[in-house]
Amino acid sequence: MSAPYDPKLLFDAIDKFTSCRMLVVGDVIMDEYLWGRVERISPEAPVPIVEVEKDDRRLGGAGNVVSNIIALGGQAFLFGIIGDDPMGAEVVSKLGQLNSGADGIVIEDWRPTTIKTRVVAHRQQVVRVDREKREPVNKASIEKILATLKKYLDHSDAVVVVDYGKGVVTQNLMDGIRSLTRDSGTILLVDPKVKNLDLYKDVTAITPNHNEAQLMSGISIHDGQSLREAGTFLLNELGCEMVLITQGDKGMTLFESNERITEIPTEPRKVFDVSGAGDTVIATFTLALAAGLKPGQAAELANLAAGIVVGEVGTAIVPAAKLKEVLAGSKLLQI
């Protein structure tokens, strides 16, 4: 078990989120949900018929990281690509509703806005339908993103790169972001995609899940020793300061360049849906670092936040008040 923390330290950090400003760069996705019920099987094929009762759309991908940061009290601005279509216009509208500007959003005429449509019946996902193009974005679009990012970088605490493999996170983008953050001293965190491992060298931290860490390191993780080998390999291979490996119901493990390893067990929770949990982790972890917590403490808060969202169906966010409520009853504060 992790050692108990001073309650005031953690609660004060959450209060400080309001003064933290984050720049989120990556794949913009619209998460669409069709909610309904199943009472019969189709006569046309052996599949359930879902009678849709309601639907809603939420910002996904990098947009969900922005939503999480703002729900936690921080400021966040999104940088990415949308299509010249109604769903792209809705992305801009939803950013406006969050009081987050769309200056960092670039339109590519040939690329549709990425949409993930999930059909959910009786709190269970029945099917997901993706509409997207995954080719790398145009060089001109990358240059526009970097130019706007540079303008916003002053007085910002962190840049978060969210890679869903939809074509936005390229070598040119990462080289440009590394150059900008290095010059300004801004921390740079990445929620990675396995195939793009070489793009993440010399960042502050990456936050792969268990499966991603296995594939990125080439090490099968089946016990504590293999987990430590994989985490240490990624630290050394990428030259980053931290690797935070999320492990679902087994919690998280934080690896730091000073050879410190912190194991963070999860607290028992009923899991309905892990959609967007990685977005919540990197949003909370980054905010906590920016608010002055040490990496291990920041990871503890991120673990608590992730435990909240997996108890919801669909892409969820964690309000600061909810995080405080869960923290108040957490074993972290039991002495």
Secondary structure, DSSP 8 states (H G I E B T S, - for coil): ------HHHHHHHHHHGGG-EEEEEE-EEEEEEEEEEEEEE-SSSSSEEEEEEEEEEEEEEHHHHHHHHHHTT-EEEEEEEEESSHHHHHHHHHHHHTT---TTEEEETTS--EEEEEEEETTEEEEEEEE---S---HHHHHHHHHHHHHHHTT--EEEEE--SSS---HHHHHHHHHHHHHHT-EEEEE--GGGGGGGTT-SEE--BHHHHHHHHT----SHHHHHHHHHHHHHHHT-SEEEEE-GGG-EEEEETTS-EEEE-------S--TTHHHHHHHHHHHHHHTT--HHHHHHHHHHHHHHHTTSSSS----HHHHHHHHHTSGGG--
